[in-house]
Amino acid sequence: MASDDSTATQLPSDSESDVIGRIEDEILSRRGFLVGLATGGVGGAGAVLGLTRSDEGFQSLATLAGGATLPAMVQYYLPAVDSSGEGLILPVKFAFSEGDGELFVDVGDVEVRHDLQLALREATETATRLTGRSLAGTAIRVTFDPPDSDVLALGGKSWEAGLTVALVASLRRQSPPRTKQITGIVNDEGVLLPVGEIEAKARAARAFGAAELIVPEGNPSDVTIQGIRVVEVASIRDALDRIL
């Protein structure tokens, strides 16, 4: 575990788990930090340091007057279908700054429907749960690049899986490949739920240059379109293993 010169202390020669256990016990006794964990934000002034298990081992989560390391900016591509049933690919970008848990959506004059707003919130919750990392003290700005068509509203829960992949990539400081795209709804257990218009989305993904479209288990994976594979997966974890 890397040392932090600004908080260097002499630790007893215990095992890593013993040391981490003592630190967690001390931190969790602070009311402000415990409330922050429950509400998704860390309140109070001064420095708070916590250690939590994550998908990559032990990850230090520090808030020092807004000084925590921000997630990386990331862009990903979401398969979609327009009002006429034609498939299209919608770029989405996540950028992060210091804040209080705000979620801003930038789509110019295009309306964002309630189901997409809900998908964004749920994707944020799923990504932090999967990585064990906090977005407390962070503001998220989501930018959609609407297609040049008569699309006046953006909506759909089927983007939830793709939004989750983008956020997990940000928290891991990875770049999701544009050659692997995903469509699906993520439930509270992380299971991917079936969605519609798989063939139209696959055609759009192929035209975009993707080699693979990942779909929920139960969706038809026998869609045969030359130049792209349609692959079923059961959960968002399985999808992340395949994409990132």
C-alpha positions in Angstrom: 0.0 0.0 0.0 1.5 3.3 -1.0 2.4 5.7 1.9 1.1 9.2 2.2 3.8 11.6 3.3 1.3 14.2 4.5 -0.1 11.7 7.1 2.9 9.6 7.8 2.7 7.9 11.2 4.5 5.0 12.9 2.2 1.9 12.7 2.5 -1.2 14.7 3.8 -4.3 12.9 0.4 -5.9 12.5 -1.1 -7.5 9.5 -2.7 -5.3 6.9 -6.2 -6.5 7.9 -5.6 -5.6 11.6 -4.4 -2.1 10.7 -7.3 -1.5 8.3 -9.8 -2.8 10.8 -8.6 -0.3 13.4 -8.7 2.6 11.0 -12.2 1.7 9.8 -13.5 1.4 13.4 -12.1 4.8 14.3 -13.5 6.5 11.2 -16.9 4.9 11.3 -17.3 6.2 14.9 -17.5 9.7 13.5 -21.1 10.7 13.1 -20.5 12.9 10.1 -18.8 10.2 8.1 -21.4 7.6 8.9 -24.2 9.9 7.8 -22.3 10.7 4.7 -22.0 7.1 3.8 -25.8 6.6 4.3 -26.7 9.6 2.2 -24.1 9.4 -0.5 -22.2 12.5 0.6 -19.6 13.2 3.2 -20.4 16.1 5.4 -18.4 18.2 7.9 -15.1 20.0 7.5 -11.6 18.8 7.8 -9.9 15.6 6.6 -11.7 12.2 6.5 -9.8 9.1 5.4 -11.5 5.7 4.9 -10.3 2.4 3.5 -12.8 0.2 1.7 -12.6 -3.0 -0.3 -13.1 -2.5 -4.0 -12.9 -4.5 -7.2 -9.1 -3.9 -7.3 -8.2 -4.6 -3.7 -8.0 -1.9 -1.1 -8.8 1.6 -2.4 -8.2 4.7 -0.4 -11.1 7.2 -0.4 -10.0 10.6 0.9 -12.0 13.8 1.2 -9.8 16.8 2.2 -11.9 19.9 1.6 -12.8 18.6 -1.8 -9.4 17.2 -2.5 -10.3 13.7 -3.5 -9.0 12.3 -6.8 -11.8 12.8 -9.4 -12.8 10.0 -11.7 -11.5 10.2 -15.3 -13.5 11.8 -18.0 -14.9 9.1 -20.3 -16.9 8.8 -23.5 -19.0 5.8 -24.5 -21.6 5.0 -27.2 -25.1 3.9 -26.6 -27.2 1.8 -29.1 -30.6 3.3 -29.6 -33.7 3.3 -31.9 -35.4 6.4 -33.2 -39.2 7.0 -33.5 -39.2 5.4 -36.9 -37.6 2.2 -35.7 -34.2 2.9 -37.2 -31.1 2.1 -35.1 -28.6 4.8 -34.2 -25.6 5.3 -31.9 -25.7 8.1 -29.3 -22.3 9.3 -27.9 -22.4 10.1 -24.1 -19.6 11.8 -22.1 -19.1 11.8 -18.4 -17.0 14.6 -16.8 -16.4 15.2 -13.1 -15.7 18.2 -10.9 -15.8 19.0 -7.2 -19.4 19.2 -5.9 -22.0 17.8 -3.6 -23.3 14.8 -5.5 -25.1 16.8 -8.2 -25.9 15.2 -11.6 -26.1 17.6 -14.5 -27.4 16.6 -18.0 -26.3 18.6 -21.0 -28.3 17.9 -24.2 -28.9 21.4 -25.6 -32.5 21.9 -26.5 -33.4 18.2 -26.4 -35.7 17.0 -23.7 -34.6 14.3 -21.3 -37.4 12.1 -20.3 -38.0 10.8 -16.8 -37.0 7.2 -17.6 -33.5 8.3 -18.8 -33.1 10.5 -15.7 -33.9 7.5 -13.6 -31.5 5.3 -15.6 -28.7 7.8 -14.9 -29.3 7.8 -11.2 -29.5 4.0 -11.0 -26.4 3.6 -13.1 -24.5 5.9 -10.7 -25.6 3.8 -7.7 -24.7 0.6 -9.4 -21.3 1.8 -10.5 -20.3 2.9 -7.0 -21.7 -0.4 -5.5 -19.7 -2.5 -8.0 -16.4 -0.6 -7.6 -16.7 0.2 -3.9 -15.7 3.8 -4.6 -17.5 7.0 -3.6 -18.7 9.9 -5.6 -19.2 12.0 -2.5 -17.8 15.5 -3.0 -18.2 15.1 -6.8 -20.5 16.7 -9.4 -21.2 14.7 -12.5 -21.9 16.3 -15.9 -23.4 14.1 -18.5 -23.3 15.2 -22.1 -25.3 13.5 -24.9 -24.6 14.3 -28.5 -28.1 13.9 -30.1 -28.2 12.7 -33.7 -29.0 15.0 -36.6 -32.6 14.0 -36.9 -36.1 14.9 -35.7 -35.4 13.3 -32.3 -36.8 15.8 -29.7 -36.7 13.6 -26.6 -34.2 11.2 -25.2 -35.4 8.4 -23.0 -35.2 4.7 -22.4 -34.1 2.5 -19.6 -32.2 0.2 -22.0 -29.3 2.7 -21.8 -28.8 1.9 -18.2 -26.2 -0.9 -18.8 -24.2 1.3 -21.1 -24.3 4.2 -18.6 -23.1 1.9 -15.9 -20.2 0.7 -18.0 -19.1 4.3 -18.7 -19.3 5.2 -15.0 -17.4 2.1 -13.9 -14.7 2.9 -16.5 -14.5 6.4 -15.1 -14.1 5.2 -11.5 -11.5 2.7 -12.6 -9.8 5.3 -14.8 -10.2 3.1 -17.9 -11.4 3.8 -21.4 -14.2 1.6 -22.7 -13.6 0.4 -26.3 -16.0 1.7 -28.9 -15.9 -1.7 -30.6 -18.0 -3.3 -27.8 -21.4 -1.9 -27.0 -24.2 -2.9 -24.7 -27.9 -2.5 -24.3 -29.9 -3.6 -21.3 -31.6 -2.7 -18.0 -29.8 -3.4 -14.7 -31.9 -4.5 -11.7 -31.0 -4.1 -8.1 -29.2 -7.4 -8.0 -27.1 -6.5 -11.1 -29.0 -8.8 -13.4 -29.5 -7.6 -17.0 -33.1 -7.5 -18.0 -34.2 -8.0 -21.7 -34.9 -5.0 -23.9 -36.3 -4.5 -27.4 -35.1 -3.7 -31.0 -32.0 -5.8 -30.8 -31.7 -6.2 -34.6 -32.0 -2.5 -35.2 -29.4 -1.7 -32.5 -27.0 -4.4 -33.9 -27.2 -2.9 -37.4 -26.5 0.6 -36.0 -23.5 -0.8 -33.9 -22.1 -2.5 -37.0 -22.4 0.6 -39.1 -20.6 2.5 -36.3 -17.7 0.0 -36.4 -18.5 -2.1 -33.4 -17.5 -5.8 -33.5 -19.8 -6.9 -30.6 -23.2 -6.0 -29.2 -23.8 -7.3 -25.7 -27.4 -8.1 -24.8 -29.2 -9.4 -21.7 -29.6 -13.2 -21.4 -33.1 -13.9 -22.7 -32.8 -11.5 -25.6 -32.5 -13.2 -29.0 -28.8 -13.8 -29.6 -29.5 -15.6 -32.9 -29.8 -12.2 -34.7 -27.5 -12.8 -37.7 -25.9 -9.7 -39.1 -22.7 -10.1 -41.0 -19.8 -8.2 -39.3 -21.0 -8.1 -35.7 -21.5 -10.6 -32.9 -24.6 -10.5 -30.6 -23.6 -11.9 -27.3 -25.8 -12.7 -24.3 -24.6 -12.1 -20.7 -26.5 -12.6 -17.5 -25.3 -9.7 -15.3 -23.6 -6.3 -15.5 -20.5 -7.9 -13.8 -20.3 -10.4 -16.7 -20.6 -7.5 -19.2 -17.9 -5.5 -17.5 -15.5 -8.4 -17.6 -16.2 -8.6 -21.3 -15.9 -4.9 -22.1 -13.3 -3.5 -19.8 
